[in-house]
Amino acid sequence: MMSTIQFEDFTKVDLRVGTILEVNDFPEARNPAYQLTIDFGGLGIKKTSAQITTLYKKEDLFNRQIVAVVNFPRKQIAKFMSECLLLGAVDGKDVILLNPEAKVPNGTTVS
């Protein structure tokens, strides 16, 4: 387990549900990855990259709802600017995406 944080620290993390609108290969990435465009409803459209190519095909990700952190600072990855961070369970080198069990509106808060 990592070090203990205060509840106040957790409340600073903005977790939201979004729907993947677009999936592209990301050949410039150091490790195999996709570039994703995600709709977060009222928060708008955000882009990110994700190293999820071992378990997910591009066509399986299209229109899929995911959970992401939307209030991290933007991060340059190769020539691509990442604007959010997908959440997933890490099993070795595989990442299993977290998603709501039922469809919810894009931008829904996760707590």
Secondary structure, DSSP 8 states (H G I E B T S, - for coil): ------HHHHTTS-EEEEEEEEEEE-TTSSS--EEEEEE-GGG-EEEEEE--TTT--HHHHTT-EEEEE--S--EEETTEEE--EE-EEEETTEEEE---SS---TT-EE-
